[in-house]
Amino acid sequence: MKKYLGIILLIIAIILIIPNEQKEIRLRVIANSNSVEDQNLKYQVVDLLLKEIEQLDQNNLEKEIKANLKKFDKLISNKINAKYTISFKNVYFPPKELKGEVIKGGKYKTLLVVIDSGMGRNWWSILNPEFKAVFEDEETSDVEFKFFFFEEIKKVLKSDN
């Protein structure tokens, strides 16, 4: 009986974890390097894009970003003297923890700007459904995540043996 319960719980956990289409829209800007001037350049791009994005219709943000991609490109090219790419695509984000709240990892629709080689720290934020906290890479170790269902399934399966 416990094995059947364990199998059912495992199936439920897998269904819950299978990635579904994310509704969030994010902004990510990746600097060329971690030098002070490259980081400042990154912040200039971030500030420029945030000012433009806040003027868009937030209820149709994906459509608005796609429609304004060329405008964003032109604004950035007028602002910075560096190679860069700008795109709107699905980008993988690892899970993050902020003040005890875990922000799920996964692929999200993202307005992505990569400056030059893109080897520096990145800045990102959730733009929609509502603007949330700002995130930057830090020099910290990885966070270990445990899932309640998996831990419970492990306990059930161990008790069967």
C-alpha positions as a Markdown table, in Angstrom:
| # | Residue | x | y | z |
|---|---|---|---|---|
| 1 | Met | 0.0 | 0.0 | 0.0 |
| 2 | Lys | 2.8 | 2.4 | 0.9 |
| 3 | Lys | 4.5 | 1.7 | -2.4 |
| 4 | Tyr | 1.3 | 2.6 | -4.3 |
| 5 | Leu | 0.9 | 5.8 | -2.3 |
| 6 | Gly | 4.6 | 6.6 | -3.0 |
| 7 | Ile | 4.1 | 6.1 | -6.7 |
| 8 | Ile | 0.9 | 8.2 | -6.8 |
| 9 | Leu | 2.7 | 11.0 | -4.8 |
| 10 | Leu | 5.6 | 10.8 | -7.3 |
| 11 | Ile | 3.3 | 11.1 | -10.3 |
| 12 | Ile | 1.6 | 14.1 | -8.7 |
| 13 | Ala | 5.0 | 15.8 | -7.9 |
| 14 | Ile | 6.2 | 15.2 | -11.4 |
| 15 | Ile | 3.0 | 16.8 | -12.9 |
| 16 | Leu | 3.4 | 19.8 | -10.6 |
| 17 | Ile | 7.0 | 20.3 | -11.5 |
| 18 | Ile | 6.7 | 19.9 | -15.3 |
| 19 | Pro | 7.3 | 23.4 | -16.6 |
| 20 | Asn | 4.3 | 25.2 | -17.9 |
| 21 | Glu | 4.3 | 28.4 | -19.9 |
| 22 | Gln | 5.4 | 31.2 | -17.6 |
| 23 | Lys | 3.2 | 34.3 | -17.7 |
| 24 | Glu | 5.9 | 36.6 | -16.3 |
| 25 | Ile | 7.9 | 39.0 | -18.4 |
| 26 | Arg | 11.4 | 39.9 | -17.4 |
| 27 | Leu | 14.1 | 42.3 | -18.3 |
| 28 | Arg | 17.7 | 41.2 | -18.2 |
| 29 | Val | 20.8 | 43.3 | -19.0 |
| 30 | Ile | 24.2 | 41.5 | -19.0 |
| 31 | Ala | 27.4 | 43.7 | -18.8 |
| 32 | Asn | 30.5 | 43.1 | -20.9 |
| 33 | Ser | 32.6 | 42.6 | -17.7 |
| 34 | Asn | 32.6 | 43.4 | -14.0 |
| 35 | Ser | 34.7 | 46.5 | -14.5 |
| 36 | Val | 33.3 | 49.7 | -13.0 |
| 37 | Glu | 32.8 | 51.3 | -16.5 |
| 38 | Asp | 31.1 | 48.2 | -17.9 |
| 39 | Gln | 28.8 | 48.0 | -14.9 |
| 40 | Asn | 28.0 | 51.7 | -15.3 |
| 41 | Leu | 27.2 | 51.1 | -18.9 |
| 42 | Lys | 24.8 | 48.3 | -17.9 |
| 43 | Tyr | 23.0 | 50.6 | -15.5 |
| 44 | Gln | 22.6 | 53.2 | -18.2 |
| 45 | Val | 20.9 | 50.7 | -20.4 |
| 46 | Val | 18.7 | 49.5 | -17.5 |
| 47 | Asp | 17.6 | 53.0 | -16.7 |
| 48 | Leu | 16.8 | 53.8 | -20.3 |
| 49 | Leu | 14.7 | 50.7 | -20.8 |
| 50 | Leu | 12.8 | 51.0 | -17.5 |
| 51 | Lys | 11.8 | 54.6 | -18.4 |
| 52 | Glu | 10.5 | 53.4 | -21.8 |
| 53 | Ile | 8.8 | 50.3 | -20.5 |
| 54 | Glu | 6.9 | 52.1 | -17.8 |
| 55 | Gln | 5.2 | 54.2 | -20.5 |
| 56 | Leu | 3.9 | 51.1 | -22.3 |
| 57 | Asp | 0.5 | 49.5 | -21.8 |
| 58 | Gln | 1.2 | 47.1 | -18.9 |
| 59 | Asn | -1.9 | 45.0 | -19.8 |
| 60 | Asn | -0.4 | 44.1 | -23.2 |
| 61 | Leu | 3.3 | 44.3 | -22.2 |
| 62 | Glu | 4.5 | 41.4 | -24.4 |
| 63 | Lys | 2.9 | 42.9 | -27.5 |
| 64 | Glu | 4.2 | 46.4 | -26.6 |
| 65 | Ile | 7.8 | 45.2 | -26.1 |
| 66 | Lys | 7.8 | 43.3 | -29.4 |
| 67 | Ala | 6.3 | 46.4 | -31.2 |
| 68 | Asn | 9.0 | 48.7 | -29.6 |
| 69 | Leu | 12.0 | 46.5 | -30.0 |
| 70 | Lys | 13.5 | 48.5 | -32.8 |
| 71 | Lys | 12.9 | 51.7 | -30.9 |
| 72 | Phe | 14.7 | 50.3 | -27.8 |
| 73 | Asp | 17.5 | 49.2 | -30.1 |
| 74 | Lys | 17.9 | 52.7 | -31.5 |
| 75 | Leu | 17.7 | 54.4 | -28.1 |
| 76 | Ile | 20.5 | 52.1 | -26.8 |
| 77 | Ser | 22.7 | 52.6 | -29.8 |
| 78 | Asn | 22.3 | 56.4 | -29.3 |
| 79 | Lys | 23.2 | 56.0 | -25.6 |
| 80 | Ile | 26.2 | 53.7 | -25.5 |
| 81 | Asn | 29.3 | 53.2 | -27.6 |
| 82 | Ala | 29.6 | 49.4 | -27.4 |
| 83 | Lys | 28.5 | 46.3 | -29.3 |
| 84 | Tyr | 25.3 | 44.7 | -27.9 |
| 85 | Thr | 22.4 | 42.5 | -28.9 |
| 86 | Ile | 18.8 | 43.1 | -28.0 |
| 87 | Ser | 16.1 | 40.4 | -28.3 |
| 88 | Phe | 12.8 | 39.3 | -26.8 |
| 89 | Lys | 12.9 | 35.5 | -26.2 |
| 90 | Asn | 12.5 | 32.8 | -23.6 |
| 91 | Val | 15.5 | 32.8 | -21.2 |
| 92 | Tyr | 16.3 | 30.4 | -18.4 |
| 93 | Phe | 16.6 | 31.9 | -14.9 |
| 94 | Pro | 17.7 | 29.9 | -11.9 |
| 95 | Pro | 15.6 | 30.0 | -8.7 |
| 96 | Lys | 16.4 | 32.9 | -6.4 |
| 97 | Glu | 15.7 | 33.6 | -2.8 |
| 98 | Leu | 14.7 | 37.0 | -1.6 |
| 99 | Lys | 13.8 | 37.8 | 2.0 |
| 100 | Gly | 12.8 | 34.1 | 2.5 |
| 101 | Glu | 10.6 | 34.0 | -0.6 |
| 102 | Val | 11.7 | 31.7 | -3.4 |
| 103 | Ile | 11.3 | 33.1 | -6.9 |
| 104 | Lys | 10.8 | 30.1 | -9.2 |
| 105 | Gly | 13.4 | 29.3 | -11.8 |
| 106 | Gly | 12.5 | 28.4 | -15.3 |
| 107 | Lys | 12.2 | 29.9 | -18.8 |
| 108 | Tyr | 10.6 | 33.3 | -19.0 |
| 109 | Lys | 9.8 | 35.7 | -21.8 |
| 110 | Thr | 12.6 | 38.2 | -21.5 |
| 111 | Leu | 13.7 | 41.5 | -23.0 |
| 112 | Leu | 17.4 | 40.6 | -23.1 |
| 113 | Val | 20.3 | 43.0 | -23.7 |
| 114 | Val | 23.8 | 41.5 | -23.8 |
| 115 | Ile | 26.5 | 44.1 | -24.0 |
| 116 | Asp | 29.6 | 43.1 | -26.0 |
| 117 | Ser | 30.9 | 39.7 | -24.7 |
| 118 | Gly | 28.2 | 39.5 | -21.9 |
| 119 | Met | 30.8 | 38.1 | -19.4 |
| 120 | Gly | 29.9 | 40.5 | -16.6 |
| 121 | Arg | 27.2 | 40.5 | -13.8 |
| 122 | Asn | 23.7 | 40.7 | -15.0 |
| 123 | Trp | 20.8 | 42.8 | -13.8 |
| 124 | Trp | 17.2 | 41.5 | -14.0 |
| 125 | Ser | 13.8 | 42.2 | -12.8 |
| 126 | Ile | 10.2 | 40.9 | -13.2 |
| 127 | Leu | 8.3 | 43.4 | -15.2 |
| 128 | Asn | 4.9 | 41.8 | -15.4 |
| 129 | Pro | 2.4 | 40.8 | -14.0 |
| 130 | Glu | 3.7 | 43.4 | -11.7 |
| 131 | Phe | 7.1 | 45.1 | -11.2 |
| 132 | Lys | 9.0 | 43.2 | -8.5 |
| 133 | Ala | 12.4 | 43.3 | -6.9 |
| 134 | Val | 15.6 | 43.8 | -8.8 |
| 135 | Phe | 18.2 | 41.1 | -8.9 |
| 136 | Glu | 21.9 | 41.0 | -9.6 |
| 137 | Asp | 24.4 | 38.2 | -9.6 |
| 138 | Glu | 26.4 | 38.1 | -6.4 |
| 139 | Glu | 29.6 | 36.3 | -5.5 |
| 140 | Thr | 27.8 | 33.7 | -3.3 |
| 141 | Ser | 27.5 | 30.0 | -3.3 |
| 142 | Asp | 24.5 | 28.1 | -4.8 |
| 143 | Val | 21.4 | 27.7 | -2.7 |
| 144 | Glu | 20.2 | 24.2 | -2.1 |
| 145 | Phe | 16.5 | 23.7 | -2.8 |
| 146 | Lys | 14.5 | 20.8 | -1.4 |
| 147 | Phe | 10.9 | 20.0 | -2.5 |
| 148 | Phe | 8.4 | 18.9 | 0.1 |
| 149 | Phe | 6.9 | 16.2 | -2.1 |
| 150 | Phe | 10.2 | 14.7 | -2.9 |
| 151 | Glu | 11.3 | 14.6 | 0.7 |
| 152 | Glu | 8.0 | 12.9 | 1.7 |
| 153 | Ile | 8.3 | 10.4 | -1.1 |
| 154 | Lys | 11.8 | 9.5 | 0.0 |
| 155 | Lys | 10.5 | 8.9 | 3.6 |
| 156 | Val | 7.7 | 6.7 | 2.3 |
| 157 | Leu | 10.0 | 4.7 | 0.1 |
| 158 | Lys | 12.6 | 4.3 | 2.8 |
| 159 | Ser | 10.0 | 3.0 | 5.3 |
| 160 | Asp | 8.9 | 0.3 | 2.8 |
| 161 | Asn | 12.4 | -1.2 | 2.7 |
